[in-house]
Each structure stands twice: as structure tokens, then as C-alpha cells.
Amino acid sequence: MLAAVAIAIGSLTPGDEMPTNLPWDKFNHFVGYAGLAGLVGLAGLPLVRTFITVVLYGICIEYLQIPVPGRSGGDWADILANTLGAGTAVLVLAGIRRYLLRR
């Protein structure tokens, strides 16, 4: 829950209040949503549900950014980066679970 709040705060902060020395924007999206999906998956939500929940959360945040000054909400490249991050985390968790069940 804390990770989702941190993403919301970072995503809904007006553009002129954002730090200027952050790494590449799409990388931030990828890492943030991979982390969120990883934490949600580790909390026990089934992985398919984890993926769907995190992707829908990312889409909602993108559209909530539209009225925020200095932010370009609804960016499909951001949504893609969010989705790829969530998908990567879910696939890694699935692989780890499969490995541990075979032991």
C-alpha cells in the first residue's frame, strides 16, 4: 500500500515541483511498477490479478495526471513502461515460485 501511495504522490506532483535530476522517465515508470507488482505479488495476490490490478492502477494514475500542472497525463508510452515493469515482476515471481515448488 505504501508503494502505491509513493507512486501516486510522485505521479501527481506538479511538474515544476519535480526534481530535475531523475533518471530517464520511462525507466522510472518501469522500476516503480515492477516494484509495486513485486510487492503485491509477494503479499499473496494471485499473479494474474496482481498484473491486472497494477496495470489498471497505472492507467488510473496516468489519467489523474491530466489536470496536474506541468504533467502530461494519459501518456501511452508511460502506460507501456508501467505495464512492462509489472509484467516483468510477475514473470520473475512466477519463475521463482516454479523453482521453489520443484525443490
ChimeraX attribute file (.defattr): number of C-alpha atoms within 10 A of each C-alpha:
attribute: neighborCount
match mode: 1-to-1
recipient: residues
	/A:1	8
	/A:2	8
	/A:3	15
	/A:4	19
	/A:5	10
	/A:6	13
	/A:7	17
	/A:8	18
	/A:9	12
	/A:10	13
	/A:11	20
	/A:12	20
	/A:13	15
	/A:14	15
	/A:15	15
	/A:16	10
	/A:17	10
	/A:18	14
	/A:19	7
	/A:20	8
	/A:21	6
	/A:22	9
	/A:23	8
	/A:24	8
	/A:25	11
	/A:26	16
	/A:27	14
	/A:28	16
	/A:29	24
	/A:30	23
	/A:31	18
	/A:32	20
	/A:33	29
	/A:34	25
	/A:35	18
	/A:36	25
	/A:37	32
	/A:38	24
	/A:39	18
	/A:40	23
	/A:41	21
	/A:42	14
	/A:43	10
	/A:44	9
	/A:45	14
	/A:46	13
	/A:47	20
	/A:48	13
	/A:49	14
	/A:50	24
	/A:51	28
	/A:52	15
	/A:53	15
	/A:54	23
	/A:55	22
	/A:56	15
	/A:57	16
	/A:58	26
	/A:59	19
	/A:60	15
	/A:61	19
	/A:62	22
	/A:63	14
	/A:64	15
	/A:65	20
	/A:66	15
	/A:67	12
	/A:68	15
	/A:69	14
	/A:70	14
	/A:71	18
	/A:72	14
	/A:73	21
	/A:74	17
	/A:75	14
	/A:76	11
	/A:77	12
	/A:78	21
	/A:79	23
	/A:80	17
	/A:81	22
	/A:82	30
	/A:83	24
	/A:84	19
	/A:85	28
	/A:86	29
	/A:87	24
	/A:88	20
	/A:89	26
	/A:90	25
	/A:91	16
	/A:92	13
	/A:93	17
	/A:94	16
	/A:95	12
	/A:96	11
	/A:97	11
	/A:98	11
	/A:99	10
	/A:100	9
	/A:101	8
	/A:102	6
	/A:103	5
